[in-house]
Amino acid sequence: MSGARTAARVRPYSFTGGRAPCGHVLQLETFVQTPPGGEADAAGRGLPEIGAIVGLCRKLRSVAEVSALLKMPLGVVRVLLGDLADQGRIRVYGPGHGTGRPDRALLERVQCGLRRI
């Protein structure tokens, strides 16, 4: 071996303590955003990934986009975003609370659009 060290990989459950998402139903298309002044609140607290999420969400982003841009598993991002939403450090727009059942109006719009094709 060349002596070059590879970066240690952190297991996804280490970010979340093995927790599953609860409280918020954060679907792929759910939008999140840091409220005005929320970035300053995140400075120097907790995991660096939390700061990265808060900084990234200065612009309105979907949950899928946050996961892809940070190259983190979707399940981990959902848990961390749920924690941030509970703390008021991000805002959730769209289907963020609920039973996890699809929105009927959304399904009807999709069906109508498919018929037009």
Backbone as CSV, one residue per row, in Angstrom:
resi,resn,N_x,N_y,N_z,CA_x,CA_y,CA_z,C_x,C_y,C_z
1,MET,0.825,-1.171,0.000,0.000,0.000,0.000,0.869,1.234,0.000
2,SER,0.315,2.309,-0.492,1.079,3.523,-0.694,1.170,4.389,0.545
3,GLY,0.517,4.034,1.590,0.580,4.854,2.790,-0.485,5.934,2.815
4,ALA,-1.145,6.150,1.686,-2.221,7.140,1.663,-3.414,6.565,2.422
5,ARG,-3.977,7.375,3.275,-5.106,6.912,4.087,-6.408,7.284,3.410
6,THR,-7.333,6.384,3.474,-8.653,6.680,2.934,-9.504,7.294,4.033
7,ALA,-10.421,8.143,3.625,-11.293,8.788,4.599,-12.207,7.752,5.238
8,ALA,-12.398,7.866,6.526,-13.286,6.957,7.236,-14.736,7.270,6.878
9,ARG,-15.500,6.245,6.651,-16.907,6.425,6.324,-17.713,6.361,7.617
10,VAL,-18.642,7.266,7.736,-19.509,7.301,8.906,-20.794,6.574,8.553
11,ARG,-21.204,5.659,9.389,-22.438,4.921,9.161,-23.635,5.843,9.310
12,PRO,-24.643,5.688,8.448,-25.809,6.581,8.507,-26.491,6.630,9.869
13,TYR,-26.556,5.491,10.568,-27.243,5.510,11.858,-26.513,6.332,12.903
14,SER,-25.215,6.640,12.683,-24.507,7.484,13.648,-25.027,8.911,13.642
15,PHE,-25.528,9.371,12.487,-26.084,10.725,12.412,-27.411,10.822,13.158
16,THR,-28.151,9.726,13.160,-29.517,9.767,13.693,-29.680,9.002,14.988
17,GLY,-28.639,8.337,15.447,-28.751,7.538,16.657,-29.668,6.335,16.460
18,GLY,-29.824,5.895,15.214,-30.674,4.755,14.917,-32.155,5.076,14.862
19,ARG,-32.507,6.356,14.999,-33.925,6.745,14.983,-34.489,6.707,13.582
20,ALA,-35.795,6.497,13.513,-36.530,6.561,12.250,-37.279,7.887,12.216
21,PRO,-37.646,8.361,11.024,-38.402,9.612,10.958,-39.730,9.499,11.710
22,CYS,-40.084,10.546,12.428,-41.382,10.576,13.107,-41.836,12.026,13.211
23,GLY,-43.117,12.229,13.378,-43.645,13.581,13.515,-43.926,14.247,12.185
24,HIS,-42.950,14.328,11.353,-43.092,14.961,10.044,-43.040,13.872,8.976
25,VAL,-43.968,13.930,8.037,-43.936,13.021,6.900,-43.268,13.788,5.770
26,LEU,-41.971,13.622,5.653,-41.196,14.360,4.666,-41.030,13.496,3.420
27,GLN,-41.861,13.771,2.442,-41.808,13.039,1.193,-40.713,13.624,0.308
28,LEU,-40.399,12.927,-0.777,-39.347,13.387,-1.686,-39.600,14.795,-2.187
29,GLU,-40.875,15.111,-2.463,-41.217,16.400,-3.057,-41.520,17.490,-2.038
30,THR,-41.444,17.180,-0.754,-41.678,18.181,0.281,-40.571,19.229,0.232
31,PHE,-40.960,20.504,0.304,-39.981,21.588,0.278,-39.642,22.041,1.684
32,VAL,-38.376,22.388,1.883,-37.894,22.899,3.166,-37.065,24.148,2.908
33,GLN,-37.049,25.033,3.901,-36.255,26.258,3.781,-35.902,26.770,5.166
34,THR,-34.710,27.321,5.272,-34.277,27.949,6.511,-34.975,29.294,6.643
35,PRO,-35.585,29.572,7.804,-36.233,30.879,7.969,-35.190,31.996,8.015
36,PRO,-35.597,33.238,7.746,-34.641,34.354,7.813,-33.945,34.390,9.172
37,GLY,-32.627,34.496,9.141,-31.838,34.547,10.378,-31.537,33.174,10.954
38,GLY,-32.027,32.118,10.324,-31.837,30.765,10.840,-30.424,30.237,10.683
39,GLU,-29.674,30.787,9.727,-28.301,30.305,9.523,-27.409,30.658,10.706
40,ALA,-27.613,31.828,11.275,-26.786,32.261,12.402,-27.015,31.355,13.600
41,ASP,-28.241,30.879,13.768,-28.588,29.998,14.882,-27.875,28.659,14.771
42,ALA,-27.567,28.223,13.544,-26.970,26.907,13.324,-25.459,26.914,13.481
43,ALA,-24.849,28.079,13.501,-23.389,28.158,13.516,-22.814,27.523,14.776
44,GLY,-21.915,26.563,14.567,-21.170,25.987,15.661,-21.939,25.036,16.560
45,ARG,-23.156,24.637,16.217,-23.907,23.736,17.081,-24.094,22.389,16.409
46,GLY,-23.834,21.320,17.139,-24.152,19.986,16.657,-23.242,19.493,15.551
47,LEU,-23.782,18.589,14.773,-23.036,17.965,13.681,-22.767,18.952,12.553
48,PRO,-21.638,18.803,11.870,-21.391,19.660,10.706,-22.442,19.457,9.617
49,GLU,-23.020,18.261,9.563,-24.059,17.989,8.583,-25.300,18.846,8.824
50,ILE,-25.593,19.132,10.083,-26.730,19.994,10.417,-26.478,21.395,9.859
51,GLY,-25.279,21.898,10.071,-24.926,23.212,9.524,-24.991,23.227,8.010
52,ALA,-24.568,22.118,7.383,-24.621,22.026,5.922,-26.064,22.040,5.436
53,ILE,-26.943,21.336,6.136,-28.359,21.317,5.745,-28.961,22.702,5.891
54,VAL,-28.724,23.343,7.018,-29.289,24.680,7.256,-28.774,25.666,6.215
55,GLY,-27.486,25.602,5.895,-26.914,26.490,4.887,-27.471,26.216,3.501
56,LEU,-27.615,24.950,3.174,-28.138,24.559,1.870,-29.589,24.992,1.700
57,CYS,-30.324,25.005,2.783,-31.756,25.319,2.731,-32.039,26.817,2.805
58,ARG,-31.007,27.646,2.635,-31.276,29.082,2.510,-32.192,29.323,1.321
59,LYS,-32.026,28.490,0.306,-32.930,28.498,-0.851,-33.938,27.379,-0.635
60,LEU,-35.129,27.559,-1.184,-36.161,26.532,-1.088,-35.671,25.276,-1.800
61,ARG,-35.665,24.154,-1.102,-35.157,22.892,-1.661,-36.137,21.772,-1.332
62,SER,-36.158,20.756,-2.176,-36.943,19.564,-1.870,-36.094,18.639,-1.003
63,VAL,-36.753,17.733,-0.310,-36.049,16.762,0.524,-35.102,15.932,-0.340
64,ALA,-35.550,15.527,-1.515,-34.711,14.738,-2.427,-33.470,15.522,-2.841
65,GLU,-33.648,16.816,-3.091,-32.527,17.652,-3.508,-31.492,17.790,-2.391
66,VAL,-31.950,17.971,-1.163,-31.036,18.073,-0.019,-30.226,16.782,0.100
67,SER,-30.908,15.653,-0.004,-30.240,14.359,0.086,-29.188,14.201,-1.013
68,ALA,-29.559,14.555,-2.239,-28.633,14.394,-3.369,-27.441,15.335,-3.261
69,LEU,-27.690,16.593,-2.927,-26.598,17.567,-2.866,-25.607,17.267,-1.739
70,LEU,-26.108,16.719,-0.641,-25.224,16.385,0.480,-24.666,14.972,0.382
71,LYS,-25.150,14.216,-0.626,-24.718,12.822,-0.812,-24.916,12.012,0.462
72,MET,-26.092,12.212,1.068,-26.461,11.484,2.280,-27.699,10.645,1.985
73,PRO,-27.845,9.499,2.645,-29.032,8.679,2.431,-30.314,9.438,2.760
74,LEU,-31.345,9.171,1.981,-32.620,9.861,2.134,-33.196,9.696,3.540
75,GLY,-33.119,8.503,4.100,-33.651,8.259,5.442,-32.979,9.119,6.495
76,VAL,-31.675,9.275,6.391,-30.927,10.108,7.335,-31.340,11.562,7.200
77,VAL,-31.450,12.026,5.956,-31.832,13.417,5.700,-33.234,13.684,6.244
78,ARG,-34.131,12.734,6.074,-35.497,12.909,6.599,-35.502,13.056,8.115
79,VAL,-34.709,12.257,8.808,-34.642,12.344,10.272,-34.058,13.689,10.697
80,LEU,-32.952,14.084,10.067,-32.307,15.347,10.429,-33.205,16.545,10.109
81,LEU,-33.881,16.516,8.960,-34.797,17.600,8.614,-35.972,17.643,9.583
82,GLY,-36.465,16.481,9.988,-37.541,16.431,10.974,-37.117,17.039,12.295
83,ASP,-35.899,16.737,12.728,-35.368,17.331,13.962,-35.273,18.852,13.838
84,LEU,-34.746,19.311,12.698,-34.607,20.752,12.481,-35.971,21.434,12.428
85,ALA,-36.953,20.778,11.836,-38.302,21.347,11.772,-38.912,21.425,13.170
86,ASP,-38.706,20.388,13.985,-39.208,20.397,15.362,-38.594,21.527,16.178
87,GLN,-37.339,21.851,15.888,-36.631,22.920,16.595,-36.928,24.299,16.018
88,GLY,-37.654,24.351,14.910,-37.972,25.619,14.265,-36.822,26.194,13.458
89,ARG,-35.825,25.371,13.156,-34.660,25.852,12.424,-34.844,25.758,10.919
90,ILE,-35.832,24.997,10.470,-36.235,25.006,9.066,-37.754,25.013,9.018
91,ARG,-38.277,25.466,7.900,-39.720,25.454,7.674,-40.030,24.382,6.631
92,VAL,-41.153,23.714,6.823,-41.590,22.667,5.911,-42.776,23.200,5.124
93,TYR,-42.695,23.096,3.806,-43.765,23.555,2.919,-44.311,22.365,2.150
94,GLY,-45.605,22.312,2.018,-46.219,21.209,1.299,-46.575,20.094,2.249
95,PRO,-46.558,18.867,1.759,-46.968,17.752,2.614,-45.905,17.449,3.659
96,GLY,-45.969,18.138,4.785,-44.972,17.934,5.834,-45.531,17.267,7.065
97,HIS,-46.824,17.347,7.273,-47.472,16.693,8.400,-48.586,15.836,7.830
98,GLY,-48.966,14.857,8.523,-50.109,14.092,8.063,-49.946,12.619,8.299
99,THR,-50.804,11.883,7.654,-50.880,10.449,7.867,-49.959,9.671,6.943
100,GLY,-49.341,10.332,5.988,-48.517,9.645,5.018,-49.315,9.177,3.817
101,ARG,-50.614,9.453,3.822,-51.474,9.101,2.691,-51.322,10.160,1.612
102,PRO,-51.451,9.765,0.336,-51.305,10.737,-0.744,-52.425,11.785,-0.716
103,ASP,-52.108,12.963,-1.165,-53.065,14.059,-1.253,-53.988,13.812,-2.447
104,ARG,-55.265,13.762,-2.210,-56.240,13.448,-3.260,-56.202,14.482,-4.390
105,ALA,-56.109,15.758,-4.039,-56.078,16.809,-5.064,-54.853,16.649,-5.970
106,LEU,-53.727,16.317,-5.375,-52.509,16.099,-6.164,-52.694,14.917,-7.109
107,LEU,-53.256,13.836,-6.614,-53.473,12.663,-7.456,-54.424,12.964,-8.610
108,GLU,-55.443,13.772,-8.335,-56.379,14.137,-9.399,-55.716,15.005,-10.462
109,ARG,-54.823,15.911,-10.046,-54.103,16.738,-11.020,-53.178,15.876,-11.876
110,VAL,-52.515,14.911,-11.259,-51.630,14.010,-11.999,-52.446,13.189,-13.001
111,GLN,-53.594,12.681,-12.545,-54.448,11.890,-13.423,-54.926,12.726,-14.610
112,CYS,-55.335,13.959,-14.350,-55.780,14.860,-15.410,-54.644,15.118,-16.410
113,GLY,-53.463,15.346,-15.912,-52.302,15.574,-16.771,-51.970,14.364,-17.621
114,LEU,-52.097,13.175,-17.048,-51.822,11.959,-17.792,-52.846,11.756,-18.909
115,ARG,-54.067,12.138,-18.660,-55.107,11.998,-19.690,-54.824,12.921,-20.876
116,ARG,-54.221,14.076,-20.610,-53.908,15.017,-21.677,-52.786,14.537,-22.585
117,ILE,-51.985,13.630,-22.113,-50.830,13.143,-22.899,-51.269,12.303,-24.054
